[in-house]
């Protein structure tokens, strides 16, 4: 069983067409989003640019679509689709309440700013300089244009440059802001994560933070621990070791201690009921990753 799981996970991160040296995790997530557009009906998360932004790797998804039908691959893809859908649904709700600033922490190959129907919103995409340069080049090569105002903020979360970099890009910390951080927290050490929390809680009251995280292995089943251990080894081999794991209750207390006025642990059951309950294909999200939404 271990070898079978390892083989499936390895294939998810093996992308011969990754010619611009995208980080394995950002490329894999983009591939999962693209494969979801082709394999699941109805769509959990509709992203008409998911295939286009892959560039040359788009053909690999099309040609190897059967390799994405493995149950484990389907489960990982569903988790990505659900977290993206949840974050964008919450973003849409915040927009309706007049929260026009949106900061995407660890934007990777996210396509929100090129699909947004709200010209008045200001999006700030934050990521490592190399990842951001890769994305901007792909956007140009594929002639993908922003549909709202977007600013690129190159910064490493694990130094103290987040606030300074955002402010230099025109971010207004006195305006209510929606922050999303998907697939990033697990790569931050505890100090960097706590700095990020402090920065957000020093922004305008009413700002919202939606993020996902990996659950402490002690809270997982045996099969979930096996999957997590293999995934962690694969990511470490690609230069992206996982650094942070959390117990949901302890994380809830950390959010309160950091200054959030309210936080809600978004359980797998909640997400399954909200997005997957009517599906005929049996897709469900598991417990390896969970989500929180917190309000300043």
ZIGIWO-V728994 format. One record per residue. RES is the residue in one letter. SS is DSSP state (a for helix, b for strand, c for the rest). D_LAST is the distance of its C-alpha to the last C-alpha in whole Angstrom. Layout:
res->{RES	RES}
ss->{SS	SS}
d_last->{D_LAST	D_LAST}
This chain:
res->{X	X	X	X	X	X	X	X	X	X	X	X	X	X	X	X	X	X	X	X	X	X	X	X	X	X	X	X	X	X	X	X	X	X	X	X	X	X	X	X	X	X	X	X	X	X	X	X	X	X	X	X	X	X	X	X	X	X	X	X	X	X	X	X	X	X	X	X	X	X	X	X	X	X	X	X	X	X	X	X	X	X	X	X	X	X	X	X	X	X	X	X	X	X	X	X	X	X	X	X	X	X	X	X	X	X	X	X	X	X	X	X	X	X	X	X	X	X	X	X	X	X	X	X	X	X	X	X	X	X	X	X	X	X	X	X	X	X	X	X	X	X	X	X	X	X	X	X	X	X	X	X	X	X	X	X	X	X	X	X	X	X	X	X	X	X	X	X	X	X	X	X	X	X	X	X	X	X	X	X	X	X	X	X	X	X	X	X	X	X	X	X	X	X	X	X	X	X	X	X	X	X	X	X	X	X	X	X	X	X	X	X	X	X	X	X	X	X	X	X	X	X	X	X	X	X	X	X	X	X	X	X	X	X	X	X	X	X	X	X	X	X	X	X	X	X	X	X	X	X	X	X	X	X	X	X	X	X	X	X	X	X	X	X	X	X	X	X	X	X	X	X	X	X	X	X	X	X	X	X	X	X	X	X	X	X	X	X	X	X	X	X	X	X	X	X}
ss->{c	a	a	a	a	a	a	a	a	a	a	a	c	c	c	c	c	c	c	c	c	c	c	a	a	a	a	a	a	a	a	a	a	a	a	a	a	a	a	c	c	c	c	c	c	c	c	c	c	c	c	a	a	a	c	c	a	a	a	a	a	a	a	c	a	a	a	a	a	c	a	a	a	a	a	a	a	a	a	a	a	a	a	a	a	a	a	a	a	a	a	a	a	a	a	a	c	c	c	c	b	b	b	b	b	c	c	c	c	c	c	a	a	a	c	c	c	c	c	c	c	b	b	b	b	b	b	c	a	a	a	a	a	a	a	a	a	a	a	a	a	c	c	c	c	c	c	c	b	b	b	b	b	b	c	c	c	c	c	c	c	a	a	a	a	a	a	a	c	c	c	c	c	c	c	c	b	b	b	b	b	c	c	c	a	a	a	c	c	a	a	a	a	a	a	a	a	a	a	a	a	c	c	c	c	c	c	b	b	b	b	b	b	b	b	c	a	a	a	c	c	a	a	a	a	a	a	a	a	a	a	a	a	a	a	a	a	c	c	c	c	c	c	c	c	b	c	a	a	a	a	a	a	a	a	a	a	a	c	c	c	b	b	b	b	b	c	a	a	a	a	a	a	a	a	a	c	c	c	c	c	c	c	c	c	c	c	c	b	b	b	b	b	b	b	c}
d_last->{44	42	45	44	40	40	42	40	37	39	40	37	36	40	40	43	42	39	41	38	37	33	32	33	29	28	32	32	29	30	33	32	30	33	36	33	34	38	38	36	37	35	32	29	27	29	29	33	32	32	35	36	34	35	38	41	40	40	43	43	40	43	46	44	42	44	43	39	41	41	38	36	36	35	32	31	31	29	26	26	26	24	21	22	22	19	17	19	19	15	15	18	16	13	16	18	15	16	13	16	15	15	15	17	17	20	22	25	27	25	26	23	24	28	27	25	26	24	25	23	20	19	19	19	21	20	23	26	28	31	29	28	32	33	31	31	35	35	33	36	39	38	37	34	32	29	28	25	24	24	23	24	22	25	23	23	20	22	23	21	21	18	16	20	21	18	19	22	22	21	17	15	12	12	12	9	10	10	11	14	15	19	21	20	18	22	23	21	22	20	20	19	16	15	15	13	10	10	11	8	5	8	8	7	5	5	5	6	8	11	14	17	19	22	23	25	29	30	28	30	33	36	36	33	33	36	34	31	34	36	33	32	35	36	32	34	37	35	34	30	30	27	25	23	23	21	21	19	18	18	15	14	14	13	10	10	12	10	7	4	5	7	9	12	15	17	21	24	25	23	23	27	27	25	26	30	31	34	35	39	38	36	33	31	28	28	26	26	23	20	17	13	10	7	4	0}
